[in-house]
Amino acid sequence: MRISALSEQSDVTVASIKFYLREGLLFAGESSSATQTEYDTRHVARLRLIRALIDVGGLSVAAAKAVLAAIDDDAMPIVYAFGIAQHAVTASLASSSRPSDESLAEVAALKAERGWQTFEENPGEPIVARVLDAFRAIGRPDLVELMPAYAEAAELVSRADLRSVVEVGTDDRSRMVETVVVGMALGDGLFTGLRRIAQEHNARQLGLPGSSIVREPGTDQEPEIDPKGNAS
Amino acid sequence: MRISALSEQSDVTVASIKFYLREGLLFAGESSSATQTEYDTRHVARLRLIRALIDVGGLSVAAAKAVLAAIDDDAMPIVYAFGIAQHAVTASLASSSRPSDESLAEVAALKAERGWQTFEENPGEPIVARVLDAFRAIGRPDLVELMPAYAEAAELVSRADLRSVVEVGTDDRSRMVETVVVGMALGDGLFTGLRRIAQEHNARQLGLPGSSIVREPGTDQEPEIDPKGNAS
């Protein structure tokens, strides 16, 4: 198909397609004549992946490029591809400020407690430590106690991620890497969205002041809530 | 203290302090003379909260302002303050594109299954539905099956959040709202960081191809890993 048909099928503008070609995110089509280039369904699939990473996953063009290069390089060991994806997906959260030794030690203690073993460059550790620093900076060291429950949730989610990778089967390398990368990039959004829903539900169940939902004392019954927020 | 001392104590530049004063994120100091303004420890605490929301939580100045206004307004019912915080913290993930009816129906089914009750405007639902759309767009409808594990993790995390709110006690309203807001804004980073650590650990335990860690078949023993990634 021509670039115009590719644009229509993928719902990506011709200008964007040309940009992705120039930046090396999208592989070139086949020249059918001096002035014509042919694209096929692999280009449609690739454009959808690019848009999922950028629009839904929130990756920068540079991060998406690094991640796609890792998917494409068949010679790259999967654990390296995985590391590249982790760093690319996490880049937007990175900061140059060094967390305190106290918070880094707390992250190390959590890792030891859970038996989590990682390389020293794991991008998650400074992020966690910086949040712990922020809790202390605002006078809320008590919030550090949130960490074990969050760690348990992170374990749950990453086990599910890995199960989805294993189900693909280890014989299809590029699909396996794609699963890891997509799960990582879109999984953050999936979790954040679900957390918002669970938060609102639990806040209402607790009957926070100002809410019209009050739990009957001494009962474990969940109150019925109609869409206007009135307890039945 | 003078603005220069406030800057030193809070580690925020004088220019930024003036900006936050002008934008209404920071309340004014007390005029001690025609040319002098006095600040106190409440200003230091507020500046730390502003920086935690913006630098660590990733909120825009406008979102931080909305959230701080909700903390300050004693007349605002807590559930409304909670809703404002949810929308402000989620704004960066929002998009104008409407998710498909199919994905919205899947989110509704999950809510029914878990007994999650929310208002229709909960900001999490379109985010989740858009991720499900992205899974399908890239030809990976199988990844929709990640949702139940992520939902379980979201439930765990939001219960921990709410416990930390309840521990504050319902008599200190502004501290309670602050706990909700800070937990929401910084909790995303806390979870994302921990997820990166758990991901790497679990990927290594699974012995993905290219990793040097191989699980002994028929045993449940976790292999020992040294920092270079070699199984013992």
Chai-1 contact restraints between the chains, C-beta under 6 A:
chainA,res_idxA,chainB,res_idxB,connection_type,confidence,min_distance_angstrom,max_distance_angstrom,comment,restraint_id
A,R48,B,A137,contact,1.0,0.0,6.0,A-B,restraint_1
A,R48,B,I138,contact,1.0,0.0,6.0,A-B,restraint_2
A,L49,B,I138,contact,1.0,0.0,6.0,A-B,restraint_3
A,A52,B,A134,contact,1.0,0.0,6.0,A-B,restraint_4
A,A52,B,I138,contact,1.0,0.0,6.0,A-B,restraint_5
A,V56,B,R130,contact,1.0,0.0,6.0,A-B,restraint_6
A,V56,B,V131,contact,1.0,0.0,6.0,A-B,restraint_7
A,V56,B,A134,contact,1.0,0.0,6.0,A-B,restraint_8
A,P77,B,G210,contact,1.0,0.0,6.0,A-B,restraint_9
A,I78,B,L208,contact,1.0,0.0,6.0,A-B,restraint_10
A,I78,B,P209,contact,1.0,0.0,6.0,A-B,restraint_11
A,I78,B,G210,contact,1.0,0.0,6.0,A-B,restraint_12
A,V79,B,L208,contact,1.0,0.0,6.0,A-B,restraint_13
A,V79,B,G210,contact,1.0,0.0,6.0,A-B,restraint_14
A,V79,B,S211,contact,1.0,0.0,6.0,A-B,restraint_15
A,F82,B,A203,contact,1.0,0.0,6.0,A-B,restraint_16
A,Q86,B,R196,contact,1.0,0.0,6.0,A-B,restraint_17
A,W116,B,I197,contact,1.0,0.0,6.0,A-B,restraint_18
A,W116,B,H201,contact,1.0,0.0,6.0,A-B,restraint_19
A,Q117,B,H201,contact,1.0,0.0,6.0,A-B,restraint_20
A,Q117,B,I225,contact,1.0,0.0,6.0,A-B,restraint_21
A,T118,B,I197,contact,1.0,0.0,6.0,A-B,restraint_22
A,T118,B,E200,contact,1.0,0.0,6.0,A-B,restraint_23
A,T118,B,H201,contact,1.0,0.0,6.0,A-B,restraint_24
A,N122,B,I197,contact,1.0,0.0,6.0,A-B,restraint_25
A,N122,B,E200,contact,1.0,0.0,6.0,A-B,restraint_26
A,P123,B,R196,contact,1.0,0.0,6.0,A-B,restraint_27
A,G124,B,G193,contact,1.0,0.0,6.0,A-B,restraint_28
A,G124,B,R196,contact,1.0,0.0,6.0,A-B,restraint_29
A,G124,B,I197,contact,1.0,0.0,6.0,A-B,restraint_30
A,I127,B,G189,contact,1.0,0.0,6.0,A-B,restraint_31
A,I127,B,G193,contact,1.0,0.0,6.0,A-B,restraint_32
A,V128,B,G193,contact,1.0,0.0,6.0,A-B,restraint_33
A,V128,B,L194,contact,1.0,0.0,6.0,A-B,restraint_34
A,R130,B,V56,contact,1.0,0.0,6.0,A-B,restraint_35
A,V131,B,V56,contact,1.0,0.0,6.0,A-B,restraint_36
A,V131,B,L186,contact,1.0,0.0,6.0,A-B,restraint_37
A,V131,B,G189,contact,1.0,0.0,6.0,A-B,restraint_38
A,V131,B,L190,contact,1.0,0.0,6.0,A-B,restraint_39
A,A134,B,A52,contact,1.0,0.0,6.0,A-B,restraint_40
A,A134,B,V56,contact,1.0,0.0,6.0,A-B,restraint_41
A,A134,B,L186,contact,1.0,0.0,6.0,A-B,restraint_42
A,A137,B,R48,contact,1.0,0.0,6.0,A-B,restraint_43
A,I138,B,R48,contact,1.0,0.0,6.0,A-B,restraint_44
A,I138,B,L49,contact,1.0,0.0,6.0,A-B,restraint_45
A,I138,B,A52,contact,1.0,0.0,6.0,A-B,restraint_46
A,L146,B,A160,contact,1.0,0.0,6.0,A-B,restraint_47
A,A149,B,L156,contact,1.0,0.0,6.0,A-B,restraint_48
A,A149,B,A160,contact,1.0,0.0,6.0,A-B,restraint_49
A,Y150,B,V157,contact,1.0,0.0,6.0,A-B,restraint_50
A,Y150,B,L190,contact,1.0,0.0,6.0,A-B,restraint_51
A,Y150,B,F191,contact,1.0,0.0,6.0,A-B,restraint_52
A,Y150,B,L194,contact,1.0,0.0,6.0,A-B,restraint_53
A,A151,B,L194,contact,1.0,0.0,6.0,A-B,restraint_54
A,E152,B,L156,contact,1.0,0.0,6.0,A-B,restraint_55
A,A153,B,A153,contact,1.0,0.0,6.0,A-B,restraint_56
A,A153,B,L156,contact,1.0,0.0,6.0,A-B,restraint_57
A,A153,B,V157,contact,1.0,0.0,6.0,A-B,restraint_58
A,A154,B,L194,contact,1.0,0.0,6.0,A-B,restraint_59
A,A154,B,R195,contact,1.0,0.0,6.0,A-B,restraint_60
A,A154,B,A198,contact,1.0,0.0,6.0,A-B,restraint_61
A,E155,B,A198,contact,1.0,0.0,6.0,A-B,restraint_62
A,L156,B,A149,contact,1.0,0.0,6.0,A-B,restraint_63
A,L156,B,E152,contact,1.0,0.0,6.0,A-B,restraint_64
A,L156,B,A153,contact,1.0,0.0,6.0,A-B,restraint_65
A,V157,B,Y150,contact,1.0,0.0,6.0,A-B,restraint_66
A,V157,B,A153,contact,1.0,0.0,6.0,A-B,restraint_67
A,V157,B,R195,contact,1.0,0.0,6.0,A-B,restraint_68
A,S158,B,R195,contact,1.0,0.0,6.0,A-B,restraint_69
A,S158,B,A198,contact,1.0,0.0,6.0,A-B,restraint_70
A,S158,B,Q199,contact,1.0,0.0,6.0,A-B,restraint_71
A,S158,B,N202,contact,1.0,0.0,6.0,A-B,restraint_72
A,R159,B,N202,contact,1.0,0.0,6.0,A-B,restraint_73
A,A160,B,L146,contact,1.0,0.0,6.0,A-B,restraint_74
A,A160,B,A149,contact,1.0,0.0,6.0,A-B,restraint_75
A,L162,B,N202,contact,1.0,0.0,6.0,A-B,restraint_76
A,L162,B,L206,contact,1.0,0.0,6.0,A-B,restraint_77
A,T170,B,P209,contact,1.0,0.0,6.0,A-B,restraint_78
A,L186,B,V131,contact,1.0,0.0,6.0,A-B,restraint_79
A,L186,B,A134,contact,1.0,0.0,6.0,A-B,restraint_80
A,D188,B,T192,contact,1.0,0.0,6.0,A-B,restraint_81
A,G189,B,I127,contact,1.0,0.0,6.0,A-B,restraint_82
A,G189,B,V131,contact,1.0,0.0,6.0,A-B,restraint_83
A,L190,B,V131,contact,1.0,0.0,6.0,A-B,restraint_84
A,L190,B,Y150,contact,1.0,0.0,6.0,A-B,restraint_85
A,F191,B,Y150,contact,1.0,0.0,6.0,A-B,restraint_86
A,T192,B,D188,contact,1.0,0.0,6.0,A-B,restraint_87
A,G193,B,G124,contact,1.0,0.0,6.0,A-B,restraint_88
A,G193,B,I127,contact,1.0,0.0,6.0,A-B,restraint_89
A,G193,B,V128,contact,1.0,0.0,6.0,A-B,restraint_90
A,L194,B,V128,contact,1.0,0.0,6.0,A-B,restraint_91
A,L194,B,Y150,contact,1.0,0.0,6.0,A-B,restraint_92
A,L194,B,A151,contact,1.0,0.0,6.0,A-B,restraint_93
A,L194,B,A154,contact,1.0,0.0,6.0,A-B,restraint_94
A,R195,B,A154,contact,1.0,0.0,6.0,A-B,restraint_95
A,R195,B,V157,contact,1.0,0.0,6.0,A-B,restraint_96
A,R195,B,S158,contact,1.0,0.0,6.0,A-B,restraint_97
A,R196,B,Q86,contact,1.0,0.0,6.0,A-B,restraint_98
A,R196,B,P123,contact,1.0,0.0,6.0,A-B,restraint_99
A,R196,B,G124,contact,1.0,0.0,6.0,A-B,restraint_100
A,I197,B,W116,contact,1.0,0.0,6.0,A-B,restraint_101
A,I197,B,T118,contact,1.0,0.0,6.0,A-B,restraint_102
A,I197,B,N122,contact,1.0,0.0,6.0,A-B,restraint_103
A,I197,B,G124,contact,1.0,0.0,6.0,A-B,restraint_104
A,A198,B,A154,contact,1.0,0.0,6.0,A-B,restraint_105
A,A198,B,E155,contact,1.0,0.0,6.0,A-B,restraint_106
A,A198,B,S158,contact,1.0,0.0,6.0,A-B,restraint_107
A,Q199,B,S158,contact,1.0,0.0,6.0,A-B,restraint_108
A,E200,B,T118,contact,1.0,0.0,6.0,A-B,restraint_109
A,E200,B,N122,contact,1.0,0.0,6.0,A-B,restraint_110
A,H201,B,W116,contact,1.0,0.0,6.0,A-B,restraint_111
A,H201,B,Q117,contact,1.0,0.0,6.0,A-B,restraint_112
A,H201,B,T118,contact,1.0,0.0,6.0,A-B,restraint_113
A,N202,B,S158,contact,1.0,0.0,6.0,A-B,restraint_114
A,N202,B,R159,contact,1.0,0.0,6.0,A-B,restraint_115
A,N202,B,L162,contact,1.0,0.0,6.0,A-B,restraint_116
A,A203,B,F82,contact,1.0,0.0,6.0,A-B,restraint_117
A,L206,B,L162,contact,1.0,0.0,6.0,A-B,restraint_118
A,L208,B,I78,contact,1.0,0.0,6.0,A-B,restraint_119
A,L208,B,V79,contact,1.0,0.0,6.0,A-B,restraint_120
A,P209,B,I78,contact,1.0,0.0,6.0,A-B,restraint_121
A,P209,B,T170,contact,1.0,0.0,6.0,A-B,restraint_122
A,G210,B,P77,contact,1.0,0.0,6.0,A-B,restraint_123
A,G210,B,I78,contact,1.0,0.0,6.0,A-B,restraint_124
A,G210,B,V79,contact,1.0,0.0,6.0,A-B,restraint_125
A,S211,B,V79,contact,1.0,0.0,6.0,A-B,restraint_126
A,I225,B,Q117,contact,1.0,0.0,6.0,A-B,restraint_127
